[in-house]
Amino acid sequence: MIAVVHHSDYVTEAPVRSTYRWGKNGAIRDLLLAAGKSIVWHSPNAAPRRWLEVVHDPAYVAEVIAAAVPREKERRIGFPVTANVARRSQLVSGGTYLAAQIALEHGFAANTAGGSHHALAETGAGFCVLNDLAIAAVQLAAEGRRVLVVDLDVHQGDGTAALTAGFPGVATYSVHAEKNFPARKACSTMDVPLPDGTSDDSYLDAIRSTLPSLIARFEPDLILYQGGVDPYAGDRLGRLALTDGGLAARDMLVAEMALEHGLPLASTVGGGYGDDVMAIARRHVDVILRLGQAFERGWRGGTARTRSA
Ligand SMILES: [Zn+2]
């Protein structure tokens, strides 16, 4: 059985003036429902306001919750922060935290949204309002966990790196297209910038030659995975050249490393852009199903350290 965290309010109508394709989360849900009985569904609570205020500026949190985000910040985000969008952001952050809790117990869980890695302290950016990865990671660290955020979206996890930099219980790893958004990169615990057009073999080699040393050095209790599918060659906002097979090999490589170390893994959706929403949703669902299946086969329970906080 694969644990999936989803809330009906993840699927919301597109606000006006939105450049983001809002149909994706509904399509992900529908494709997972069609995948059959092997899924166990969990519904999250909204992340409490005090969790948001630990990583975001309380003034920005107040703007989001009141659906009163200034227009210039909404332009950076890419859509207006309506009351529905604000509530969704809190639910998705609670969902990433819940997926981590389930993973700590059973090895793996997926959030059907999240991976909002561009949201910064005082503003959202790049289709991200609140940074669910940073919010969940910092809360888990406060509970005594050591959290490694593995961000394989084609864009750098700049917000997550910046927001978690002061927390010794959180480490960040980002593999991204060097010339892609954001123009100003943050400093992750480990960054792996790649040239435009990087294809499957070089991409996988880059992970193989960097991630094991970070896992060995940081000794995490849990991986939060941002499994964006925008490194795909045909992605509208990507600059890399992975095939579908390359994306699958990427996920399996991360799953193998996690399983080898007895590390639970919670996945978030991340980026994936283009006109064919169903094809993109299918790629996101493939990430969830292959990680879930890898953990069904390979999870032997956590190590003594990862079991106790
Ligand atoms: Zn992205």
Boltz pocket constraint, residues with backbone or C-beta under 6 A from the ligand:
constraints:
  - pocket:
      binder: B
      contacts: [[A, 153], [A, 154], [A, 155], [A, 228], [A, 230], [A, 270], [A, 271], [A, 272]]
      max_distance: 6.0
